[in-house]
Amino acid sequence: MGTRSNVYVETEPGTYVGTYCHYDGYPDHMFPTLQAINNDTLLSHILLGAPRGGIRMLYRDDEGFTEYLDDAVPCVLSNPSEEDCGPSFVYIKCRDGGVKWRGTYDDAPMGWRTEMPENL
């Protein structure tokens, strides 16, 4: 079973392009992975994955090759604040290179975070 997440990159102030990511959406994997990936690389992964249903597993360049779902249903996302209906976490790679994330279930009242939690 995968830990699902939605991953976005901020392309202009307040404008986002994103897609679904099926595996290893926990912050202990995704937060450092997104910190290590530059915005253009992440955008290319999103643009390659979105028409294929999303990303199966996102890796840093030094960890492995990013895998795509190859689903027949495209998954293009543009609003990281919308009702989620599925993923456990939502991530944004900001224009300044920072990373914001939030949980969508028990974590939801905490809102957007910009660092790793101590308890993961």
Summary of the structure (lengths in Angstrom):
residues: 120
radius of gyration: 12.9
end to end distance: 18.8
largest distance: 38.6
contacts: 343
relative contact order: 0.25
helix: 22%
strand: 27%
